[in-house]
Amino acid sequence: FRIAKRIVAAFLLLGSAAAAPNSNSTAVTPYAIHVPDSVLSDLKSRLAHARMADELPGTGWDYGMNPAYMKDLVAYWRDRFDWRAQERRLNRLPQFKTNIDGLEIHLIHVRSKNPGARALLLLNGWPSTIDEYSKVIGPLTDPASSGGRAEDSFDVVDRKSTRLNSVTSRSRMPSSA
């Protein structure tokens, strides 16, 4: 809860003001998702070269992932999934990064139009993504647009520790994760 309190306090005190980025700084800095082309190319290459197990006759899903389903899923991620469209969608929300107790935190902070809105910290665990709450942020910050009352709005902070889900920090993942 100490980290959660610090995240909320940072936004209540600092608003969305940002300082110059510094990896050792606890400053709250604006952030936009952008996965390098080389990472996406590497992923497509790995998916193209994935070796699939043969299906055991008559077992379906009894021994894990159905190979036919897995092949379709891999083909979707390799050939049809539009990562750049997802980046654009996610980057519509105001995002920030900060460092708390040596842990890099990626968060979304959306303020309500209601000056009396209360802070609401949305927490998610592992495995999950910061995107899991993206569909409820609008109704929470602007309930009137969903048939609710404006006075029931929140300033929303949705956070995710990036140590466990960052494309670039896999080598720093704790062995206990």
C-alpha positions, -999 to +999 in steps of 0.1 A: +000+000+000+030+023+005+036+024-032-001+030-040-002+058-015+028+074-031+013+072-066-019+088-055+000+115-035+023+122-065-008+130-087-027+149-060+003+171-052+018+174-087-012+170-109+001+161-143+031+184-142+062+167-154+099+172-147+128+162-169+132+125-173+158+108-151+160+071-145+169+077-108+143+104-103+110+100-087+096+127-110+064+119-128+071+122-165+048+119-196+051+086-215+039+072-248+040+035-257+062+028-287+076-006-293+106-004-317+102-018-352+131-042-345+112-058-316+080-063-337+101-077-366+118-101-342+084-112-328+070-118-363+102-138-372+099-159-340+062-166-347+070-175-383+096-200-372+076-215-342+075-253-342+042-267-333+036-301-317+014-326-335-020-332-320-025-365-302-055-381-320-088-377-301-074-356-273-086-321-282-077-299-253-071-327-228-033-322-227-031-284-230-035-261-259-051-275-290-025-274-318-050-263-345-062-234-323-025-225-315-016-224-352-045-201-359-036-179-329+000-177-340-011-168-376-033-140-362-005-125-342+020-129-370-001-117-400-032-098-388-027-081-354-020-044-359+003-034-330+006+002-342-032+006-340-031-007-304-004+018-296-025+046-310-055+035-290-036+032-258-017+065-263-051+083-264-050+081-226-026+103-206+003+081-195+032+087-172+062+069-157+078+074-123+102+055-100+091+045-065+115+026-043+136+016-073+106+002-091+096+017-125+059+024-126+038+030-157+005+046-151-025+062-167-039+093-150-073+107-162-088+136-143-125+141-141-141+174-152-157+175-117-134+195-094-148+176-064-139+142-079-122+117-055-090+099-064-094+062-074-064+040-078-071+009-100-047-019-092-040-050-113-017-079-106+004-102-126-002-113-152-022-084-165-018-052-185-025-015-179-052-019-206-075-041-185-092-010-171-092+011-202-129+006-209-140+017-174-119+049-172-143+070-192-174+060-172-155+065-139-142+100-149-173+111-167-203+091-153-228+115-168-219+104-203-230+069-193-262+079-176-247+084-142-244+115-120-214+139-125-209+141-088-201+104-087-170+109-109-134+100-100-099+111-109-085+077-120-050+064-117-044+030-133-009+017-126+013-011-136+048-020-125+068-022-157+095-044-143+074-075-150+058-065-183+083-043-202+096-056-235+130-040-228+134-051-192+129-089-195+165-095-184+159-077-151+129-098-142+133-112-106+138-150-105+109-153-081+084-139-106 
